[in-house]
Amino acid sequence: MAIKKNTGRFIVFVCLLLSMLYAVGIARATDQYEIITHPGVTEKTLSKGSLRAIFGMRLHTWSDGTAIRVFVMPDDTPLHTAFSKEKLNVFPYQLRSAWDRLVFSGTGQAPYTVASPEEMLAKVASTPGAIGYLNKSMMDGRVNVLHIK
């Protein structure tokens, strides 16, 4: 009887520990990121509506005429989920659905997907007109921060 009781307590403890670690991981991904652009992008602030249009692949050029190149993380990453929900007010699956409609109808394209934060930084820093998002801890001055109003 004592073994079953201790085993049950251990399982509850492990479940609580795992849920706390998961919550900490999501919090770390969600509260410390910025919208970034290529250094050549002249915009320093952007409305939330314009940001939604850019990541919805409906706004194609910056105010100076430079083509916008959108970079995103994979749909299942915590940073992409946080960005989608907090900045765009949509779920990642809703973004994917909108992008798929554009691609399958032949009226547009999906954003470029990068595999890691390091690749996001490298691509946005080296691609004229690029926009993406990145954890603050990864930023090193090669990209500009875009303020959303």
C-alpha positions in Angstrom: 0.0 0.0 0.0 2.8 2.4 0.9 4.5 1.8 -2.5 1.3 2.7 -4.4 0.8 5.8 -2.4 4.3 7.0 -2.9 4.2 6.1 -6.6 1.0 8.2 -7.0 2.6 11.2 -5.2 5.7 10.9 -7.4 3.6 10.9 -10.6 1.7 14.0 -9.4 5.0 15.7 -8.6 6.5 14.9 -12.0 3.3 16.1 -13.8 3.4 19.4 -11.8 7.1 19.8 -12.5 6.7 19.3 -16.2 3.8 21.7 -16.5 5.8 24.4 -14.7 8.8 23.9 -17.0 6.5 24.1 -20.0 4.9 27.3 -18.8 8.4 28.8 -18.1 9.5 27.9 -21.7 6.4 29.5 -23.2 6.8 32.6 -21.0 10.4 32.9 -22.1 9.4 32.7 -25.8 6.5 35.1 -25.5 7.7 38.1 -23.5 11.1 38.9 -24.9 10.9 39.3 -28.6 10.9 42.1 -31.2 9.7 42.6 -34.7 12.9 43.1 -36.8 13.7 44.4 -40.2 16.6 44.6 -42.6 18.8 47.7 -41.8 17.8 49.3 -45.2 14.1 49.4 -44.3 13.3 53.1 -43.5 10.1 52.4 -41.4 10.7 52.6 -37.7 7.1 52.3 -36.5 4.2 50.4 -38.0 0.5 50.2 -37.2 -0.9 46.8 -36.0 -3.1 46.8 -39.1 -0.1 47.1 -41.4 1.8 44.4 -39.5 -1.2 42.1 -40.0 -1.4 43.0 -43.7 2.4 42.3 -44.1 2.3 38.9 -42.4 -1.1 38.1 -44.1 0.9 38.6 -47.3 -1.5 41.4 -48.5 1.0 44.3 -48.2 3.8 43.7 -50.7 6.0 46.9 -50.6 7.4 49.3 -48.0 6.6 53.0 -48.3 9.8 53.5 -50.4 8.7 50.8 -52.9 11.1 48.1 -51.7 9.6 44.7 -51.9 8.7 43.2 -48.5 10.2 39.7 -47.8 8.5 38.0 -44.9 10.3 35.4 -42.7 8.6 33.3 -40.1 9.5 30.4 -37.8 7.8 27.0 -38.2 4.1 26.9 -37.2 4.7 24.8 -34.1 7.5 26.9 -32.4 6.6 28.8 -29.2 8.0 32.0 -30.7 5.8 31.8 -33.8 2.8 30.9 -31.7 3.4 33.9 -29.3 4.0 36.3 -32.2 0.8 35.2 -34.1 -1.4 35.4 -31.0 0.1 38.6 -29.4 1.0 40.7 -32.4 -1.4 39.5 -35.1 -4.3 38.3 -32.9 -4.6 35.1 -34.9 -3.7 31.5 -34.3 -0.8 30.0 -36.3 -3.3 27.6 -38.1 -5.3 30.7 -39.3 -2.2 32.2 -40.8 -1.2 29.0 -42.5 -4.7 28.7 -43.9 -4.6 32.2 -45.3 -1.1 31.5 -46.8 -2.3 28.2 -48.3 -5.3 29.9 -50.0 -3.0 32.4 -51.6 -0.6 29.7 -52.9 -3.3 27.3 -54.1 -5.3 30.0 -55.8 -2.2 31.3 -57.5 -2.8 34.9 -56.2 0.2 35.1 -53.8 2.9 33.3 -52.0 3.6 32.1 -48.4 6.4 33.7 -46.4 9.8 32.2 -46.2 10.2 29.7 -43.3 13.5 29.6 -41.4 14.5 26.7 -39.2 16.1 28.5 -36.3 16.5 31.9 -34.6 20.0 32.1 -36.0 18.8 31.6 -39.5 16.1 34.2 -38.9 18.7 36.8 -37.9 21.0 35.9 -40.8 18.2 36.0 -43.4 16.6 39.3 -42.2 20.0 40.9 -41.9 21.0 40.0 -45.4 17.8 40.3 -47.4 16.7 43.8 -48.5 13.2 44.6 -47.4 13.0 41.7 -44.9 10.9 41.5 -41.8 10.7 38.8 -39.1 10.7 38.4 -35.3 13.4 37.4 -32.9 14.1 36.9 -29.2 15.8 40.0 -27.8 18.7 37.9 -26.5 19.6 37.0 -30.1 19.8 40.5 -31.4 23.2 41.9 -32.1 22.8 45.1 -34.1 22.6 43.6 -37.6 18.9 44.3 -37.8 16.5 47.2 -36.9 13.7 46.9 -34.4 10.3 47.9 -35.7 7.9 49.5 -33.1 4.3 48.6 -33.4 1.7 51.2 -32.4 
